[in-house]
Amino acid sequence: MSRATAPDKEPLGLASEIEDLLERERRALLEARFDVLERLAARKESLLRELAEHRPKAGDLERLQALSRRNEGLFRAALAGIGRARERARAIAGAGEFRTYGRDGRMQSAMPPAVGQPARRA
């Protein structure tokens, strides 16, 4: 018997299992547990493929779609946050030295002179 004709799980059971997985995915996103998200991805793909073979009810699909959209928003927010953190880290690393404006309006280093160099006094 093929998998499509031998339902080892009913669509309702599959929908509940996917719903539970989407809730775990949500928690992992909120807690920035990217290791958990990676483990859940393959299982989610497998469950969704299996659900498609069982012709689920429209109500089940609507509920799962709503949960997926909620998680999609969290994924987008997480990616945006990671992008901002990366940009900030680059800005900090690329800054090199702290610069400020002098009395004459020109940029100047605000760092103290290196050890062994005489300090300039005005």
MDAnalysis code that builds the backbone (N, CA, C; Angstrom):
import MDAnalysis as mda
import numpy as np

u = mda.Universe.empty(366, n_residues=122, atom_resindex=np.repeat(np.arange(122), 3), trajectory=True)
u.add_TopologyAttr("name", ["N", "CA", "C"] * 122)
u.add_TopologyAttr("resid", np.arange(1, 123))
u.add_TopologyAttr("resname", ["MET", "SER", "ARG", "ALA", "THR", "ALA", "PRO", "ASP", "LYS", "GLU", "PRO", "LEU", "GLY", "LEU", "ALA", "SER", "GLU", "ILE", "GLU", "ASP", "LEU", "LEU", "GLU", "ARG", "GLU", "ARG", "ARG", "ALA", "LEU", "LEU", "GLU", "ALA", "ARG", "PHE", "ASP", "VAL", "LEU", "GLU", "ARG", "LEU", "ALA", "ALA", "ARG", "LYS", "GLU", "SER", "LEU", "LEU", "ARG", "GLU", "LEU", "ALA", "GLU", "HIS", "ARG", "PRO", "LYS", "ALA", "GLY", "ASP", "LEU", "GLU", "ARG", "LEU", "GLN", "ALA", "LEU", "SER", "ARG", "ARG", "ASN", "GLU", "GLY", "LEU", "PHE", "ARG", "ALA", "ALA", "LEU", "ALA", "GLY", "ILE", "GLY", "ARG", "ALA", "ARG", "GLU", "ARG", "ALA", "ARG", "ALA", "ILE", "ALA", "GLY", "ALA", "GLY", "GLU", "PHE", "ARG", "THR", "TYR", "GLY", "ARG", "ASP", "GLY", "ARG", "MET", "GLN", "SER", "ALA", "MET", "PRO", "PRO", "ALA", "VAL", "GLY", "GLN", "PRO", "ALA", "ARG", "ARG", "ALA"])
u.atoms.positions = np.array([
    [0.833, -1.194, 0.000],
    [0.000, 0.000, 0.000],
    [0.867, 1.243, 0.000],
    [0.457, 2.215, -0.763],
    [1.226, 3.456, -0.797],
    [0.876, 4.314, 0.416],
    [1.731, 5.262, 0.674],
    [1.528, 6.154, 1.823],
    [0.233, 6.943, 1.693],
    [-0.132, 7.320, 0.469],
    [-1.334, 8.124, 0.264],
    [-2.604, 7.329, 0.539],
    [-2.558, 6.027, 0.356],
    [-3.760, 5.227, 0.581],
    [-3.763, 4.552, 1.937],
    [-2.660, 4.599, 2.643],
    [-2.586, 3.986, 3.967],
    [-2.368, 5.070, 5.004],
    [-3.425, 5.728, 5.402],
    [-3.250, 6.840, 6.352],
    [-2.858, 6.326, 7.732],
    [-1.609, 6.588, 8.109],
    [-1.185, 6.214, 9.444],
    [-1.573, 7.288, 10.447],
    [-1.915, 8.463, 9.964],
    [-2.405, 9.552, 10.800],
    [-3.565, 10.186, 10.066],
    [-4.546, 10.550, 10.790],
    [-5.674, 11.266, 10.197],
    [-5.273, 12.721, 10.030],
    [-5.898, 13.429, 9.093],
    [-5.574, 14.841, 8.887],
    [-5.689, 15.668, 10.162],
    [-6.676, 15.358, 11.004],
    [-6.831, 16.117, 12.244],
    [-5.623, 15.928, 13.143],
    [-5.117, 14.684, 13.226],
    [-3.922, 14.419, 14.029],
    [-2.702, 15.118, 13.467],
    [-2.584, 15.117, 12.160],
    [-1.469, 15.806, 11.517],
    [-1.567, 17.310, 11.742],
    [-2.765, 17.849, 11.587],
    [-2.958, 19.282, 11.794],
    [-2.593, 19.668, 13.225],
    [-2.977, 18.849, 14.189],
    [-2.640, 19.124, 15.594],
    [-1.138, 19.057, 15.817],
    [-0.497, 18.084, 15.180],
    [0.949, 17.953, 15.325],
    [1.675, 19.149, 14.707],
    [1.190, 19.601, 13.564],
    [1.787, 20.776, 12.921],
    [1.533, 22.024, 13.771],
    [0.344, 22.120, 14.316],
    [0.015, 23.255, 15.188],
    [0.970, 23.304, 16.379],
    [1.220, 22.145, 16.985],
    [2.157, 22.064, 18.110],
    [3.560, 22.471, 17.662],
    [3.974, 22.000, 16.491],
    [5.290, 22.345, 15.976],
    [5.396, 23.848, 15.721],
    [4.345, 24.447, 15.161],
    [4.354, 25.893, 14.908],
    [4.422, 26.682, 16.216],
    [3.818, 26.169, 17.261],
    [3.907, 26.832, 18.569],
    [5.335, 26.726, 19.119],
    [5.960, 25.572, 18.961],
    [7.366, 25.418, 19.391],
    [8.270, 26.336, 18.572],
    [7.970, 26.467, 17.288],
    [8.728, 27.357, 16.415],
    [8.592, 28.805, 16.900],
    [7.385, 29.193, 17.268],
    [7.129, 30.544, 17.782],
    [7.964, 30.817, 19.034],
    [7.940, 29.864, 19.963],
    [8.725, 30.039, 21.198],
    [10.217, 30.145, 20.892],
    [10.690, 29.314, 19.965],
    [12.108, 29.363, 19.599],
    [12.464, 30.720, 18.988],
    [11.576, 31.262, 18.176],
    [11.821, 32.576, 17.584],
    [11.865, 33.660, 18.652],
    [10.938, 33.622, 19.572],
    [10.885, 34.633, 20.636],
    [12.095, 34.548, 21.556],
    [12.644, 33.350, 21.696],
    [13.799, 33.145, 22.573],
    [15.125, 33.155, 21.812],
    [15.073, 33.450, 20.503],
    [16.256, 33.468, 19.639],
    [17.021, 32.141, 19.707],
    [16.278, 31.047, 19.743],
    [16.878, 29.699, 19.777],
    [16.987, 29.174, 18.351],
    [17.969, 29.658, 17.627],
    [18.123, 29.310, 16.221],
    [18.499, 27.847, 16.036],
    [19.136, 27.253, 17.035],
    [19.453, 25.828, 16.962],
    [18.176, 24.992, 16.947],
    [17.173, 25.407, 17.713],
    [15.891, 24.704, 17.750],
    [15.167, 24.876, 16.421],
    [15.210, 26.080, 15.866],
    [14.551, 26.339, 14.579],
    [15.101, 25.433, 13.488],
    [16.382, 25.229, 13.506],
    [17.008, 24.370, 12.498],
    [16.492, 22.935, 12.615],
    [16.361, 22.447, 13.835],
    [15.862, 21.079, 14.038],
    [14.391, 20.956, 13.650],
    [13.604, 21.991, 13.897],
    [12.178, 21.947, 13.591],
    [11.886, 22.031, 12.088],
    [12.763, 22.650, 11.333],
    [12.506, 22.898, 9.908],
    [12.270, 21.614, 9.120],
    [13.122, 20.627, 9.285],
    [12.975, 19.377, 8.531],
    [11.695, 18.653, 8.928],
    [11.393, 18.644, 10.207],
    [10.172, 17.973, 10.680],
    [8.933, 18.681, 10.145],
    [8.954, 19.999, 10.135],
    [7.817, 20.764, 9.627],
    [7.595, 20.456, 8.151],
    [8.657, 20.435, 7.394],
    [8.545, 20.135, 5.962],
    [7.940, 18.751, 5.749],
    [8.388, 17.795, 6.519],
    [7.877, 16.426, 6.406],
    [6.389, 16.351, 6.762],
    [5.998, 16.997, 7.838],
    [4.595, 16.981, 8.260],
    [3.690, 17.677, 7.246],
    [4.155, 18.783, 6.704],
    [3.344, 19.499, 5.713],
    [3.172, 18.684, 4.434],
    [4.227, 17.985, 4.044],
    [4.134, 17.118, 2.860],
    [3.119, 16.007, 3.115],
    [3.166, 15.435, 4.302],
    [2.233, 14.367, 4.671],
    [0.797, 14.893, 4.739],
    [0.613, 16.068, 5.287],
    [-0.717, 16.656, 5.381],
    [-1.312, 16.890, 3.991],
    [-0.495, 17.325, 3.058],
    [-0.970, 17.581, 1.696],
    [-1.514, 16.311, 1.048],
    [-0.977, 15.162, 1.415],
    [-1.439, 13.884, 0.862],
    [-2.806, 13.473, 1.402],
    [-3.224, 14.053, 2.525],
    [-4.458, 13.645, 3.189],
    [-5.647, 14.559, 2.933],
    [-5.497, 15.562, 2.130],
    [-6.591, 16.502, 1.847],
    [-7.254, 17.008, 3.134],
    [-6.583, 17.873, 3.838],
    [-7.118, 18.372, 5.104],
    [-8.338, 19.258, 4.911],
    [-9.057, 19.457, 5.991],
    [-10.237, 20.323, 5.972],
    [-9.808, 21.785, 5.856],
    [-10.688, 22.571, 5.262],
    [-10.399, 23.994, 5.058],
    [-10.137, 24.702, 6.388],
    [-10.912, 24.353, 7.410],
    [-10.731, 24.990, 8.719],
    [-9.359, 24.712, 9.304],
    [-8.885, 23.475, 9.133],
    [-7.547, 23.128, 9.620],
    [-6.490, 23.941, 8.878],
    [-6.660, 24.032, 7.558],
    [-5.696, 24.785, 6.758],
    [-5.683, 26.260, 7.133],
    [-6.845, 26.828, 7.371],
    [-6.918, 28.247, 7.743],
    [-6.218, 28.498, 9.066],
    [-6.424, 27.612, 10.025],
    [-5.783, 27.751, 11.331],
    [-4.258, 27.648, 11.195],
    [-3.800, 26.661, 10.431],
    [-2.362, 26.486, 10.237],
    [-1.757, 27.658, 9.473],
    [-2.501, 28.174, 8.514],
    [-2.022, 29.322, 7.751],
    [-1.872, 30.552, 8.650],
    [-2.826, 30.759, 9.541],
    [-2.751, 31.897, 10.469],
    [-1.526, 31.769, 11.372],
    [-1.271, 30.568, 11.879],
    [-0.101, 30.350, 12.730],
    [1.191, 30.538, 11.941],
    [1.195, 30.072, 10.700],
    [2.380, 30.228, 9.854],
    [2.654, 31.701, 9.569],
    [1.605, 32.465, 9.324],
    [1.782, 33.909, 9.074],
    [2.326, 34.608, 10.314],
    [1.819, 34.218, 11.465],
    [2.318, 34.809, 12.714],
    [3.821, 34.540, 12.829],
    [4.219, 33.292, 12.578],
    [5.633, 32.942, 12.684],
    [6.457, 33.627, 11.598],
    [5.872, 33.806, 10.428],
    [6.580, 34.493, 9.350],
    [6.944, 35.911, 9.793],
    [6.019, 36.585, 10.465],
    [6.307, 37.926, 10.978],
    [7.441, 37.908, 11.984],
    [7.466, 36.879, 12.824],
    [8.552, 36.753, 13.802],
    [9.880, 36.450, 13.116],
    [9.842, 35.610, 12.074],
    [11.061, 35.333, 11.304],
    [11.589, 36.622, 10.685],
    [10.708, 37.395, 10.087],
    [11.129, 38.651, 9.457],
    [11.736, 39.606, 10.484],
    [11.117, 39.699, 11.648],
    [11.638, 40.571, 12.700],
    [13.003, 40.087, 13.183],
    [13.156, 38.770, 13.328],
    [14.441, 38.214, 13.759],
    [15.530, 38.509, 12.732],
    [15.217, 38.329, 11.455],
    [16.196, 38.611, 10.405],
    [16.573, 40.090, 10.376],
    [15.588, 40.951, 10.553],
    [15.866, 42.385, 10.583],
    [16.761, 42.733, 11.773],
    [16.484, 42.139, 12.922],
    [17.304, 42.380, 14.108],
    [18.732, 41.896, 13.926],
    [18.879, 40.735, 13.307],
    [20.213, 40.208, 13.038],
    [20.955, 41.136, 12.077],
    [20.244, 41.629, 11.077],
    [20.858, 42.559, 10.127],
    [21.321, 43.841, 10.798],
    [20.483, 44.382, 11.683],
    [20.871, 45.610, 12.402],
    [22.061, 45.365, 13.311],
    [22.079, 44.218, 13.982],
    [23.206, 43.892, 14.859],
    [24.492, 43.742, 14.052],
    [24.384, 43.118, 12.883],
    [25.561, 42.956, 12.024],
    [26.082, 44.319, 11.576],
    [25.178, 45.215, 11.168],
    [25.588, 46.555, 10.740],
    [26.251, 47.312, 11.884],
    [25.681, 47.180, 13.072],
    [26.249, 47.877, 14.235],
    [27.632, 47.329, 14.569],
    [27.794, 46.008, 14.504],
    [29.094, 45.406, 14.782],
    [30.133, 45.865, 13.765],
    [29.725, 45.953, 12.493],
    [30.644, 46.447, 11.455],
    [31.023, 47.900, 11.715],
    [30.041, 48.707, 12.113],
    [30.316, 50.123, 12.381],
    [31.291, 50.267, 13.541],
    [31.111, 49.458, 14.564],
    [31.998, 49.529, 15.725],
    [33.393, 49.053, 15.343],
    [33.466, 47.938, 14.618],
    [34.763, 47.395, 14.227],
    [35.476, 48.321, 13.250],
    [34.730, 48.981, 12.382],
    [35.331, 49.849, 11.380],
    [35.658, 51.231, 11.888],
    [35.205, 51.546, 13.071],
    [35.424, 52.890, 13.591],
    [36.907, 53.152, 13.834],
    [37.626, 52.151, 14.310],
    [39.063, 52.304, 14.511],
    [39.404, 53.221, 15.666],
    [39.034, 54.435, 15.548],
    [39.333, 55.388, 16.610],
    [38.153, 56.344, 16.785],
    [38.098, 56.917, 17.933],
    [37.048, 57.873, 18.227],
    [37.479, 59.226, 17.684],
    [36.628, 59.826, 16.872],
    [36.949, 61.120, 16.258],
    [35.913, 62.148, 16.703],
    [36.382, 63.352, 16.796],
    [35.515, 64.457, 17.191],
    [35.941, 65.711, 16.426],
    [35.252, 66.778, 16.626],
    [35.595, 68.030, 15.959],
    [36.404, 68.915, 16.897],
    [37.447, 69.553, 16.362],
    [38.281, 70.471, 17.140],
    [37.670, 71.857, 17.147],
    [38.366, 72.788, 17.800],
    [37.892, 74.171, 17.892],
    [37.817, 74.834, 16.525],
    [38.651, 74.375, 15.627],
    [38.669, 74.953, 14.275],
    [37.635, 74.306, 13.359],
    [36.868, 73.332, 13.863],
    [35.820, 72.689, 13.081],
    [36.281, 71.494, 12.270],
    [37.541, 71.151, 12.376],
    [38.062, 69.993, 11.646],
    [37.992, 68.740, 12.512],
    [37.877, 67.610, 11.781],
    [37.874, 66.332, 12.492],
    [39.255, 66.076, 13.083],
    [39.272, 65.510, 14.269],
    [40.532, 65.145, 14.907],
    [40.313, 63.915, 15.766],
    [41.379, 63.231, 16.046],
    [41.303, 62.041, 16.867],
    [41.111, 62.458, 18.315],
    [40.234, 61.778, 18.991],
    [40.009, 62.066, 20.403],
    [40.719, 61.035, 21.268],
    [41.529, 60.183, 20.628],
    [42.241, 59.137, 21.356],
    [43.495, 59.744, 21.991],
    [43.873, 59.255, 23.164],
    [45.111, 59.750, 23.769],
    [46.301, 59.287, 22.925],
    [47.397, 59.987, 22.994],
    [48.553, 59.573, 22.213],
    [49.031, 58.191, 22.666],
    [49.660, 57.496, 21.739],
    [50.186, 56.166, 22.050],
    [51.289, 56.294, 23.081],
    [51.541, 55.227, 23.798],
    [52.596, 55.215, 24.815],
    [53.919, 55.541, 24.152],
    [54.674, 56.421, 24.738],
    [55.963, 56.805, 24.194],
    [55.876, 58.049, 23.327],
    [54.677, 58.500, 22.984],
    [54.539, 59.716, 22.192],
    [54.205, 60.855, 23.139],
    [54.788, 61.990, 22.904],
    [54.466, 63.122, 23.781],
    [53.054, 63.632, 23.511],
    [52.382, 64.036, 24.554],
    [51.034, 64.599, 24.420],
    [51.158, 66.027, 23.947],
    [50.279, 66.418, 23.039],
    [50.262, 67.800, 22.567],
    [49.399, 68.617, 23.491],
    [49.889, 69.711, 23.888],
    [49.137, 70.622, 24.759],
    [48.879, 71.914, 24.005],
    [47.734, 72.454, 24.203],
    [47.416, 73.721, 23.534],
    [47.694, 74.873, 24.435],
])
